[in-house]
């Protein structure tokens, strides 16, 4: 679960675009267990966007990430919290979720969010990296994306198993 803070999802329902291949229930069912990194685009200033890949968890209607205080994305989102995101595998058959969101940034609960993300993405596979990430936790921030809208695409019906995959 995300940190217990005053930052709770809004009561207004997130819009799902009319052309979306999936309903909100299907989108949430895809995002909740998904360990494909999130791609987040934000305004980097000077007229060019920045695209960043981040570990995430979807919970309580929000997308939760953690980032170090020295990361460029933190400064970009502090200056302009509007962003876009996508979660999709790189291999066919293609499907995924994208949308737009507003980012809320806080230091509260960063240790809990980071610990959950490490467990989710690394498990026990890289204890050295896990220790290193947690050694910097006092400088971690939580990025909570509050989606404005979602849309999904799903080409699996017309793209059966890709060549060379079994």
LOFI-885793 format. One record per residue: residue in three letters; x, y, z of N, C-alpha, C in turn. Coordinates in steps of 0.05 Angstrom, whole numbers, padded with zeros to 5 digits, m for minus. Example, Ala and Ser with C-alpha at 12.3 -4.5 7.8 and 13.67 -1.06 7.14 Angstrom:
2
r,n.u,n.v,n.w,ca.u,ca.v,ca.w,c.u,c.v,c.w
ALA,00264,m00114,00156,00246,m00090,00156,00264,m00066,00156
SER,00257,m00045,00142,00273,m00021,00143,00258,00001,00157
***
This chain:
166
r,n.u,n.v,n.w,ca.u,ca.v,ca.w,c.u,c.v,c.w
UNK,00017,m00024,00000,00000,00000,00000,00018,00025,00000
UNK,00008,00047,m00012,00023,00072,m00012,00025,00083,00016
UNK,00042,00103,00020,00044,00114,00047,00017,00125,00056
UNK,00013,00125,00082,m00012,00136,00093,m00007,00166,00096
UNK,m00016,00181,00076,m00012,00210,00077,m00039,00223,00070
UNK,m00039,00249,00070,m00062,00264,00062,m00066,00263,00032
UNK,m00046,00253,00018,m00048,00251,m00011,m00063,00226,m00019
UNK,m00089,00228,m00021,m00106,00206,m00029,m00117,00211,m00056
UNK,m00124,00190,m00071,m00136,00195,m00097,m00161,00212,m00095
UNK,m00165,00227,m00116,m00189,00244,m00117,m00214,00227,m00119
UNK,m00236,00239,m00111,m00262,00225,m00112,m00273,00224,m00141
UNK,m00262,00242,m00158,m00272,00242,m00186,m00261,00218,m00201
UNK,m00278,00205,m00217,m00270,00182,m00232,m00250,00190,m00254
UNK,m00230,00173,m00258,m00211,00177,m00279,m00225,00171,m00305
UNK,m00221,00188,m00324,m00234,00183,m00351,m00218,00162,m00366
UNK,m00233,00145,m00379,m00221,00126,m00398,m00229,00135,m00425
UNK,m00210,00140,m00442,m00216,00149,m00469,m00235,00131,m00484
UNK,m00253,00142,m00499,m00273,00127,m00514,m00261,00106,m00532
UNK,m00238,00112,m00544,m00225,00093,m00563,m00208,00071,m00548
UNK,m00208,00072,m00522,m00192,00053,m00507,m00201,00024,m00512
UNK,m00182,00006,m00515,m00189,m00022,m00519,m00198,m00035,m00494
UNK,m00192,m00023,m00471,m00199,m00036,m00445,m00215,m00017,m00427
UNK,m00230,m00028,m00410,m00245,m00014,m00389,m00226,m00006,m00367
UNK,m00236,00010,m00348,m00219,00017,m00325,m00212,m00008,m00308
UNK,m00230,m00027,m00307,m00225,m00052,m00292,m00202,m00068,m00306
UNK,m00203,m00069,m00332,m00182,m00083,m00347,m00155,m00068,m00345
UNK,m00156,m00042,m00346,m00132,m00026,m00343,m00119,m00031,m00316
UNK,m00136,m00030,m00295,m00125,m00035,m00268,m00115,m00063,m00265
UNK,m00128,m00083,m00277,m00119,m00110,m00276,m00092,m00114,m00290
UNK,m00087,m00098,m00311,m00061,m00098,m00325,m00039,m00085,m00308
UNK,m00045,m00061,m00297,m00025,m00045,m00283,m00018,m00057,m00256
UNK,m00037,m00068,m00241,m00032,m00076,m00213,m00009,m00096,m00211
UNK,m00008,m00118,m00226,00014,m00137,m00223,00038,m00131,m00241
UNK,00036,m00111,m00258,00055,m00106,m00279,00082,m00097,m00268
UNK,00104,m00109,m00278,00131,m00101,m00270,00147,m00090,m00294
UNK,00133,m00083,m00315,00146,m00069,m00338,00150,m00040,m00328
UNK,00174,m00029,m00331,00178,m00002,m00322,00159,00018,m00336
UNK,00151,00038,m00321,00134,00060,m00330,00151,00079,m00346
UNK,00142,00089,m00368,00155,00110,m00382,00139,00136,m00376
UNK,00153,00156,m00366,00140,00181,m00359,00153,00204,m00374
UNK,00136,00219,m00388,00146,00242,m00403,00138,00267,m00388
UNK,00157,00286,m00385,00151,00311,m00372,00165,00334,m00386
UNK,00157,00358,m00379,00168,00382,m00391,00196,00386,m00379
UNK,00216,00385,m00396,00243,00389,m00387,00253,00418,m00391
UNK,00235,00435,m00400,00242,00463,m00406,00254,00465,m00433
UNK,00258,00490,m00442,00270,00496,m00468,00255,00483,m00491
UNK,00229,00476,m00487,00213,00466,m00508,00215,00437,m00515
UNK,00231,00422,m00500,00235,00394,m00506,00226,00377,m00482
UNK,00211,00355,m00487,00204,00337,m00465,00227,00319,m00457
UNK,00224,00307,m00434,00243,00287,m00424,00227,00262,m00420
UNK,00238,00239,m00428,00226,00213,m00424,00243,00197,m00405
UNK,00230,00186,m00384,00244,00172,m00363,00230,00145,m00358
UNK,00246,00125,m00353,00235,00099,m00346,00238,00096,m00316
UNK,00216,00087,m00303,00217,00085,m00273,00202,00060,m00264
UNK,00211,00049,m00242,00196,00029,m00228,00170,00041,m00217
UNK,00149,00026,m00216,00124,00037,m00207,00107,00016,m00193
UNK,00087,00025,m00179,00066,00008,m00169,00040,00023,m00173
UNK,00019,00009,m00181,m00008,00020,m00184,m00024,00012,m00160
UNK,m00034,00031,m00145,m00050,00025,m00122,m00068,00049,m00115
UNK,m00092,00042,m00107,m00112,00062,m00098,m00116,00084,m00119
UNK,m00116,00076,m00145,m00122,00095,m00167,m00099,00113,m00175
UNK,m00076,00108,m00163,m00052,00125,m00169,m00029,00108,m00177
UNK,m00010,00120,m00190,00015,00108,m00198,00037,00119,m00179
UNK,00051,00101,m00166,00071,00109,m00145,00099,00102,m00155
UNK,00117,00121,m00153,00145,00117,m00160,00162,00130,m00138
UNK,00188,00124,m00138,00207,00136,m00120,00230,00146,m00137
UNK,00242,00169,m00129,00265,00179,m00143,00283,00194,m00123
UNK,00308,00195,m00130,00328,00208,m00113,00326,00238,m00116
UNK,00333,00252,m00095,00332,00282,m00096,00350,00293,m00118
UNK,00370,00279,m00126,00388,00289,m00147,00378,00284,m00175
UNK,00356,00270,m00178,00347,00263,m00205,00335,00287,m00220
UNK,00340,00288,m00246,00330,00310,m00262,00299,00310,m00263
UNK,00287,00286,m00263,00258,00285,m00265,00244,00300,m00241
UNK,00256,00299,m00218,00245,00312,m00195,00243,00342,m00200
UNK,00264,00354,m00209,00263,00382,m00215,00244,00389,m00237
UNK,00242,00372,m00258,00223,00378,m00280,00194,00377,m00269
UNK,00188,00357,m00253,00160,00355,m00242,00154,00376,m00221
UNK,00175,00386,m00207,00170,00408,m00188,00163,00433,m00204
UNK,00176,00437,m00227,00170,00461,m00243,00144,00459,m00258
UNK,00136,00434,m00266,00112,00430,m00281,00102,00402,m00276
UNK,00081,00399,m00260,00073,00372,m00252,00057,00357,m00273
UNK,00051,00369,m00296,00037,00355,m00317,00055,00336,m00331
UNK,00045,00312,m00336,00062,00291,m00349,00044,00272,m00365
UNK,00057,00255,m00380,00044,00233,m00394,00059,00208,m00387
UNK,00046,00185,m00389,00058,00160,m00381,00049,00138,m00400
UNK,00065,00116,m00400,00059,00092,m00415,00071,00068,m00402
UNK,00056,00046,m00401,00066,00021,m00392,00059,00001,m00414
UNK,00080,m00011,m00426,00076,m00029,m00448,00100,m00046,m00452
UNK,00096,m00072,m00459,00120,m00088,m00465,00132,m00080,m00492
UNK,00157,m00086,m00496,00170,m00079,m00521,00167,m00100,m00542
UNK,00157,m00124,m00535,00155,m00146,m00553,00126,m00149,m00563
UNK,00122,m00159,m00587,00095,m00165,m00596,00085,m00190,m00582
UNK,00060,m00194,m00581,00038,m00176,m00591,00035,m00152,m00573
UNK,00032,m00129,m00585,00032,m00104,m00570,00005,m00098,m00556
UNK,00008,m00088,m00531,m00015,m00079,m00516,m00003,m00061,m00494
UNK,m00020,m00045,m00482,m00010,m00028,m00460,m00029,m00007,m00452
UNK,m00020,00010,m00434,m00036,00032,m00423,m00020,00057,m00425
UNK,m00034,00079,m00432,m00021,00105,m00431,m00041,00125,m00420
UNK,m00031,00149,m00414,m00049,00170,m00404,m00034,00195,m00397
UNK,m00048,00213,m00385,m00037,00238,m00375,m00043,00239,m00345
UNK,m00026,00253,m00330,m00029,00255,m00301,m00017,00281,m00291
UNK,m00024,00286,m00266,m00010,00307,m00251,00006,00294,m00229
UNK,00030,00303,m00226,00048,00291,m00206,00047,00306,m00180
UNK,00045,00291,m00158,00047,00302,m00132,00073,00291,m00120
UNK,00089,00309,m00108,00115,00301,m00098,00116,00305,m00068
UNK,00127,00285,m00054,00130,00287,m00025,00153,00270,m00016
UNK,00164,00276,00007,00185,00259,00019,00172,00239,00038
UNK,00148,00245,00046,00134,00228,00066,00129,00200,00054
UNK,00137,00180,00068,00132,00153,00060,00151,00142,00039
UNK,00172,00158,00033,00191,00149,00012,00205,00123,00018
UNK,00212,00118,00043,00225,00093,00050,00207,00069,00044
UNK,00181,00072,00051,00162,00050,00047,00158,00045,00017
UNK,00155,00066,00001,00150,00063,m00027,00175,00051,m00040
UNK,00199,00061,m00033,00223,00050,m00045,00227,00021,m00038
UNK,00222,00013,m00013,00224,m00015,m00005,00205,m00033,m00021
UNK,00181,m00024,m00025,00162,m00040,m00041,00170,m00042,m00070
UNK,00181,m00021,m00081,00190,m00022,m00109,00214,m00040,m00112
UNK,00232,m00040,m00093,00255,m00058,m00093,00246,m00087,m00092
UNK,00228,m00093,m00074,00217,m00120,m00071,00203,m00128,m00097
UNK,00188,m00110,m00109,00172,m00116,m00133,00190,m00121,m00157
UNK,00211,m00105,m00161,00227,m00107,m00185,00252,m00124,m00181
UNK,00264,m00124,m00158,00288,m00139,m00154,00284,m00165,m00138
UNK,00265,m00165,m00119,00262,m00188,m00102,00289,m00192,m00087
UNK,00298,m00216,m00087,00324,m00223,m00075,00346,m00225,m00095
UNK,00341,m00217,m00120,00360,m00222,m00142,00385,m00204,m00141
UNK,00385,m00181,m00128,00408,m00164,m00127,00410,m00150,m00100
UNK,00419,m00164,m00080,00420,m00152,m00053,00439,m00128,m00051
UNK,00460,m00128,m00067,00478,m00105,m00067,00464,m00080,m00076
UNK,00450,m00081,m00098,00435,m00058,m00108,00413,m00050,m00089
UNK,00400,m00069,m00077,00379,m00063,m00058,00390,m00048,m00034
UNK,00413,m00057,m00023,00425,m00044,m00001,00434,m00015,m00008
UNK,00446,m00012,m00032,00455,00014,m00041,00431,00033,m00044
UNK,00410,00024,m00056,00386,00041,m00059,00375,00050,m00032
UNK,00373,00031,m00013,00363,00037,00013,00382,00054,00030
UNK,00408,00054,00023,00427,00070,00038,00424,00100,00032
UNK,00409,00106,00010,00405,00134,00002,00376,00142,00008
UNK,00361,00127,00023,00332,00131,00026,00326,00159,00038
UNK,00344,00170,00054,00338,00196,00066,00335,00218,00045
UNK,00345,00213,00021,00343,00232,m00001,00323,00224,m00022
UNK,00306,00205,m00016,00286,00196,m00035,00261,00213,m00034
UNK,00247,00214,m00056,00221,00228,m00059,00201,00208,m00070
UNK,00176,00212,m00063,00154,00197,m00075,00142,00214,m00097
UNK,00139,00201,m00120,00124,00213,m00142,00097,00198,m00143
UNK,00076,00212,m00139,00049,00201,m00141,00036,00213,m00166
UNK,00031,00196,m00186,00017,00206,m00209,m00013,00202,m00206
UNK,m00028,00223,m00207,m00057,00222,m00206,m00067,00223,m00235
UNK,m00075,00201,m00246,m00083,00201,m00274,m00107,00219,m00280
UNK,m00105,00233,m00302,m00127,00249,m00312,m00144,00232,m00331
UNK,m00130,00217,m00348,m00144,00199,m00366,m00125,00175,m00372
UNK,m00138,00153,m00379,m00125,00128,m00388,m00135,00121,m00416
UNK,m00118,00107,m00430,m00127,00094,m00455,m00109,00068,m00458
UNK,m00121,00048,m00469,m00106,00023,m00474,m00108,00015,m00503
UNK,m00088,00000,m00512,m00089,m00012,m00538,m00082,m00041,m00535
UNK,m00093,m00057,m00553,m00088,m00086,m00551,m00090,m00098,m00579
UNK,m00067,m00105,m00589,m00065,m00117,m00616,m00061,m00147,m00615
UNK,m00066,m00159,m00592,m00061,m00188,m00590,m00078,m00205,m00608
UNK,m00103,m00196,m00612,m00121,m00212,m00629,m00111,m00213,m00658
UNK,m00099,m00191,m00667,m00089,m00191,m00695,m00059,m00196,m00698
UNK,m00046,m00199,m00675,m00017,m00205,m00675,m00012,m00229,m00657
UNK,m00020,m00252,m00667,m00015,m00275,m00650,00015,m00278,m00645
UNK,00023,m00298,m00632,00051,m00303,m00623,00070,m00292,m00645
UNK,00090,m00277,m00636,00110,m00266,m00653,00129,m00289,m00663
UNK,00140,m00285,m00687,00159,m00306,m00697,00182,m00309,m00678
UNK,00190,m00334,m00674,00213,m00340,m00657,00206,m00341,m00627
UNK,00181,m00337,m00619,00172,m00339,m00592,00156,m00364,m00588
UNK,00158,m00376,m00566,00142,m00400,m00561,00130,m00399,m00534
***
